[in-house]
Structures are given as C-alpha cells and as structure tokens.
Amino acid sequence: MTGDVLTSAGTRTGLYIGGEERFTENTLSIADPAKPGAIVGEAAAASVDDVADAVAAAKAAYPAWSALGAKERARIMGEAIKGIADDRDEDAAILSQENGKVRFESWVDALVFEIRWNLALMLADEIDTTKTLPVIPGAIPVSTEVAYQSIGVVTVIVPFNWPIAILGAALPHALLAGNTAIVKPPPSAPLATTRVVQRIAEKLPPGVLNVVTGKDENMAGLIQNTDIAKVCFTGSVGGGKRIMEMASKSLTRVTLELGGNDAAVFLADAEIDDTHLDRLYAAIYDTTGQICMNAKRVFVHRSRLDEVVAGLSARLEKAVIGYGLDEGTTMGPLHQAAQKAFVEEIIQEAKDAGADVREFGELPGGDLAGGNFLRPAIVVDPALDLRVVTQEQFGPVIPVIPFDDEDEAVRLANDTWGGLCGSVWTADPAAAQRVGSQLECGYVWVNDHGATRLDLRAPFGGVKQSGFGREQGIEGIRAFQDTRSIATIDPEALANMAH
C-alpha cells in the first residue's frame, strides 16, 4: 500500500477483470488539485501481470460476444446502462474532487456518457447492413457481398479532463460493433470513471468490459500485446506520438484525438449580445480552459474587437475561483501543478513582451492556498509568435486577435499545428458557410463553440496534429470494424466472358 491516509470521504477502487473486482497491493493515491496534501482516495495499481490478465479475459469473451447480432448486443447494452444515473451525484462529487472542476460540470460529464451510450444503441439496425456489388457483364463475372466484421480486443484510454464523457465517444461504439474492451482511466483521476465502468461491466458477460488503473509504465500490454486489435487514445500530441510509436511495434491500429488550438472567428457582422458572449465565455473558460475543443484563439474583426473584450471582461469580473464542490464556485483549479506552471509561464511571457494582459478574480486562501488555482486572463492583440497564441494553453487564458478581412481571418485561423474544431460568428449564413468550409479542422460551429453544443451523433475528430480517426455516429462504429467481401462466381457471366 502507499501508506497515505485517506480522507473521511476517501474512495477506493479496484481493477475489474473478467467479471471480478480485483484489489492490488500497490495503489495510486489520488490528490485533490485544490487542496495541497489532501488525498481524495486510492485506486488499484495494476501490475504487468494484471494487464495481461485483462487482455486474456477480453480475448476469451470475444468469440461469444462478437457472434451475437448487433441488435442483441444493443439489447444487452441497453439493460447494462439502466440505473447508471442512480449514483451520479456521488460520481460527480468524486470527479469534482479528483479533477478540480465544479460539481455541475462533473455531473454533466457523467450524463454525456449515458447520452452517448444510448445514441450509439440507436445505430444497431445499421451495423449488420451489407451491400452487394452486382455482376458487370463482360468485365466482372462475380457478385460480391460486402459486410462488416468486428476486430477483436480494443483498449480505450481517456484523459483527466472529461474522462467519463470522452469514454462515451468510443466505448459503446466499440462494444456494439462486436468487440470486447479494456478501459484505462487517467492515473491522476481514475476514481469516478472506474466506478461508472464497473457498474456497467457487472451487467455484461464476464470479460466483455474490463477496467485497469495504474502507472503508465505497467500499461504497455494494453497497446503492444498482439491480442490488442486497436487503441483509442485521447490526450496530448506528445502522448499520441508515444502511443503510435508503441503500437507500431505490434501493428496495433490507433485512433488519436490530441487536442487543438481552435479558432473562433468573429466577422464584422457578428451578433455580440449577451447570448453570444455567454456562449463564447463558456467555450473558453469552462473546466478552467481544460477542454480539447475549447476556443484557444479568438479572431475578431478589428471594428468589433473592443466589444468582444469588454463582454468577456464583464463575465470574468464575476468569476468565483474556488473549490469545485463549494456553492457559488464558477472556476476550479487546474488539474496538475505542472500545467499551472506552464500557463503562468506563457502569461508572464506575454507580459514581458509588452502584451496587453488583463487578469481577473481573486485566488482563494485558507486550505485552498497553494492549490492549482490561476486568475483567468485575456491577452489583447498579442504578437502572433507568443506561446499564448501558438500553443494550446489548456488553461484560463485566451488571446483575442484583430483581423481586417475574411481572407486574413482564415489564414490566421489555419496557421497552426492542429485542427480539431473551429467556429464562425456571423449574421450571414452564406458567410458562415464560406468561412467555415475553409477552416482546416474536423468540426465547425456557427455562432457557438464548445462541448455544450457538440452534436453527439456526428463524427468527431481532428486533422493535422490534432489526430486522426473519427468517433461517434456510424463512422465511430465503422472505426472499430473491418470489411469482409465474399465474392460468388456467376457461371453465365463467366461463360460469356470466355466467348
């Protein structure tokens, strides 16, 4: 054991492998990012052998699960999700403590998982659909049935920021496609996710769904074991590169969602009223800026720059920085001290460069003093080579940058390493389509931005270094399948070709 003393509300989670909960001698102590020295709970720390057992359990369960039709799998999965909300208040409280974000966001995190699960089940009728390629007389003397088949055991690795919701973008689709799965929650915030996954896994056939927590150095078997067919990873660009490098050794396929440096583009005719400013504020500062699809750069037509800055400032002046479970808190801490240090560094760099940096709010004291809290900030019209512009901040700071015409706005928005999401703000539908279609990203909003307005039915994923592959929708199902083509000779067509 780690020897750390748990708080009175401490949560303990184990592994769940092959239909059985398993506790380990070694554990992970889960820190509260808001309260220095406080421990939220402890999670099992899997050994290399535990990981191998999870892969073996998933492999053993695969033949029977994949042999079921999609509609039968959907029926079983529908039963498994029932009652998942019964413990949601407790799940949210635990997630808020281990992650740092406010309780309501944690509650929505778990809700989105359930919504995504049920939306996936609505696709059951499409999954086993086949198509037939007919004979072409004189050219192709066969008819070919093209069907889809599951791929095997998949690993789903989720990050700390919205772990339960993000899991819902991949896990139900993998299972519904006929695969078995191993979930790896984030080592710094595994408790709530493990609880949710285990409650569902207990209602599925043993081995179909497993959950493994622990230190990354013991997890290579979730990627490189030759019995792993695919890894679905959400995280940083650096993490994605490591996953891809590891997977290359076993030719394990991957889907990667690696964040972005997303642009929100306000054209000259944009509606900048309270409704739209509230949307923009949420798109930037929800979860203290720690959302992959948050707006990370705001480009505003020069004639409207002061309005946007004033609108964001008015909202930041009302921000209440504090503990995620406390009534009235609107912004919690950053999840990790290293990220706090990075965001502080890029804000200071902007100040040192002479940028107009405006900070808001008061840092909490008492037992929260020394927590991973930061005052939210706006950087107005910074130099474009500053890191607050070029890098994903993943914190409560945003550069607001003027432009003079559409071409410049598109060029600036696309001048970045990533391409996850973007948005266009305009009163003109034609302009929204014109500009939106030029943004180099996988998902575009019009007059909105961010996770609260994501269509959970639509394929989601990035371009450039934001990753590749798609989650959600039928595209998300097909990402966990292969095609199988069965060709049958047509004797008459074959005979005619011979003549």
Secondary structure by P-SEA (a helix, b strand, c coil): cccccccccbbbbbbbcccbbbbbcbbbbbbcccccccccbbbbbbcaaaaaaaaaaaaaaccccccccaaaaaaaaaaaacccccaaaaaaaaaaaaccccaaaaaaaaaaaaaaaaaaaaacccccbbbbbccccccccbbbbbbcccccbbbbbbcccaaaaaaaacaaaaaaacccbbbbccccccaaaaaaaaaaaaacccccbbbbbccccccccccccccccbbbbbccaaaaaaaaaaaaacccccccccccbbbbbbcccccccaaaaaaaaaacccccccccccccbbbcccccaaaaaaaaaaaaaaccccccccccccccccccaaaaaaaaaaaaaaaaaccccccbbbbbccccccccccccccccccccccccccccccccbbbbbbbccaaaaaaaaaccccccccccccccaaaaaaaaaaccccccccccccccccccccccccccccbbbbcccaaaaaaabbbbbbbbbcaaaaaaaac
